[in-house]
Amino acid sequence: MKPELNMPTFGSYALLLALVLSAYNLLAGAIALRQIATRSRGRFAPERLAETARRAGIACFAAVTCAAFALVWAAFTNDFSVAYILHHSNRALPWPYKFAALWSGQEGSLLLWAWLLAGYGFVVRIRHKVDVKLSAYASTILAGIQVFFLLVVNFAAPPFALVQGTVPHDGFGLNPLLQYPEMVIHPPMLYLGYVGFSVPFAFALGALMMRYPGEKWISITRRWTMVGWLFLTCGIFLGAHWAYQVLGWGGYWGWDPVENASLMPWIAGTAFLHSVMMQEKRGMMKKWNVWLIFSAFLLAILGDMLTRSGLVSSVHAFAQSSIGNWFWPFLVICIGVCLFTYFLNRDHLKSDHKLEALVSRESSFLFNNVVLMAACFTVLWGTLFPVLSEFVQGNKVTVSAPFYDRVAVPIGVFLLFLTGVGPLLAWRSTSMRSIRKNLIAPSIAALLTGIVVIAIGVRPWSIFTSTPGPFYAWMTFVLAAFVTTAIGSEFLRGARVIQRHTGKNFFASIVHLTRRNTRRYGGYLVHFGVVVIFIGLAGSAFNRSVEKTLDFHQSMTVGPYRLECLDYSEDTNPNYDSEYALLNVYRDGKYVTQLDPAKRFYQASQQTSTIVAERSTPEWDLYVVYAGQDPQTGQPIIRAHLNPLVMWIWVGVIIVVFGTLVALVPNMQAGGGGARANEKRPEERELVAAGKSGS
């Protein structure tokens, strides 16, 4: 009698099939491209061979999807015969977290990576007619990356490995730190960003291999990079919000190695999205752009390896394993291919123009790139320093947050300055008259803001003491006013032109202006969102915290708030037990709200987690943690933080996401199409004459 085909077996066979299909996509695609490049004919026509390779890549996505479905099915049906499900789920686990079990462990997260990569490849292959030959190169390169990850999930970290011996009735449960609503969307967003950089990498490498004429590949690559960058941005800040809400330490970014691993490709992608305009407009910085997109992908792979290899210690990392032995050779091969292709074709990347003036849009992009990559190198050095020190000295020397702060904070402030100045400069050269005209309003706004901020108590002369935080905060507020005014001036100037020629109201004119050049004005919205984020980050210079044991009806004070303890209680449900405090919050003697910070104990995993209670306002966050009981007195310990301006970080992220989505939308056709689409528009001529045509 034939054995019954169960879901774990189905998933395993699906992964093996996906590996075969992906390997065929790689080999057949490479052979076809070689035949086309050398104009030779084999047994099969190269066009037909390339088409079969493309279809194999499409089928690979279907196979990996089946495997991912099989693992999720095993989680929802409590199939604890699968070792992965046994270790990352249990019967009482709520259904959203059963779904999140797909990426909660080493094997499942690698399967998710392979599935997302297959999904991106699927989109590339069904859109191959955008540029058939370039898409064929990109598809083949993506297949090579896919083969590696499918080899890993088939042989190094199989997600469908079975439990040996008796199958337990219940699982060990999901890590308590992951049982938070944002963790259902944070890892997929982060992985969509990480994996998303594979597509622009494949197009850039393919374009260099085939010595692609013109700049069309840049336009394709830029859009794919924006998509990956957008997902990675969401993933990073969702992770920051998770750390703020779950870890209970009062912060949102601790320069943890895994946090840094996500930041580095984000910085490289940000640099590429800025400098790519140099290549489109002026045919400059071609070598920079190729290496920036190569770096974004390579740093994403490095981050994936650091998360899994156990080389660095992190609350975010997976358990130590030998998986790094697979990633190191792959990373070396990728670097080798990039170097070989670059040196073979570097003469194809000569710039069409040279930098003509120091004060120009080109120079601002150059400075922006240099500063961003300096920041990226700083983060990379600090992250790898423990590994390097252990290799050289035999003992691991860790790098703490103050090291990053001393370097990253000044760099961030300077980048904020460039954010405001860059868009005000013209291409090729900017006259002093234009500089004075464009900088008057932003400079006045910055000066007035600096005076007001000093008047309300911020002391910038702290730079001469051991606590420079207030100085950098003051600089941030001043530059935020400068950049916001500069961005507002751009919208105001353009909207007035539209309003004068169309008769629309001011708001409708701004919408019309933005739709005319979504990339430019969407970029301005992103810059404004970054300004708002910087304002939120600057508030950390003024954080306050108090810790105290509180018995019934005792109180504590932090800033203007008084917290009075009403009660301590316990609760239980099938998934966890909890103990929590009930605290009344008063401000200036008036009742404000009630907070209930808690600690949870999860039965399945025998682990605890912290549940933060928070009151968030635009001015500050009151952030309260139940830190357990004093071992000497048995009284509960309450830790209260007052964190200014944190809300603005999350508001800024929303603006950044909105601005990026605007920039991805195609420009509105002039005049709404038809005959008017080709007419010359007076408002366009006026904007061009003013030196404000689209960037």
Secondary structure, DSSP 4 states (H G I P E B T S, - for coil): -PPP--HHHHHHHHHHHHHHHHHHHHHHHHHHHHHHHHT---SS-HHHHHHHHHHHHHHHHHHHHHHHHHHHHHHHTT-TTBHHHHHH--TTS-HHHHHHGGGSSHHHHHHHHHHHHHHHHHHHHHTGGGSHHHHHHHHHHHHHHHHHHHHIIIIIS-TTPBPPSSPPSS-----GGG-SGGGGTHHHHHHHHHHHTHHHHHHHHHHHHTT--SSHHHHHHHHHHHHHHHHHHHHHHHHHHHHHHHS-SS-S----HHHHHHHHHHHHHHHHHHHHHHHHHHS--HHHHHHHHHHHHHHHHHHHHHHHHSSS--TTSPPP-TTHHHHHHHHHHHHHHHHHHHHHHGGGG--SS----SSSHHHHHHHHHHHHHHHHHHHHHHHHHHHHHHHHHSS-----HHHHHHHHHHHHHHHHHHHHHGGGSPSS---HHHHHHHHHHHHHHHHHHHHHHHHTT--GGGGGSS--HHHHHHHHHHHHHHHHHHHHHHHHHHHHHHHHHH---HHHHHHHHHHHTHHHHHHHHHHHHHHHHHHHHHGGGG-EEEEEE--TT-EEEETTEEEEEEEEEEEE-SSEEEEEEEEEEEETTEEEEEE--EEEEETTTTEEEEE-EEEE-SSEEEEEEEEEE-TTT--EEEEEEEEETHHHHHHHHHHHHHHHHHHHSPPPPGGGSGGGGGSPPHHHHHHHHTT----
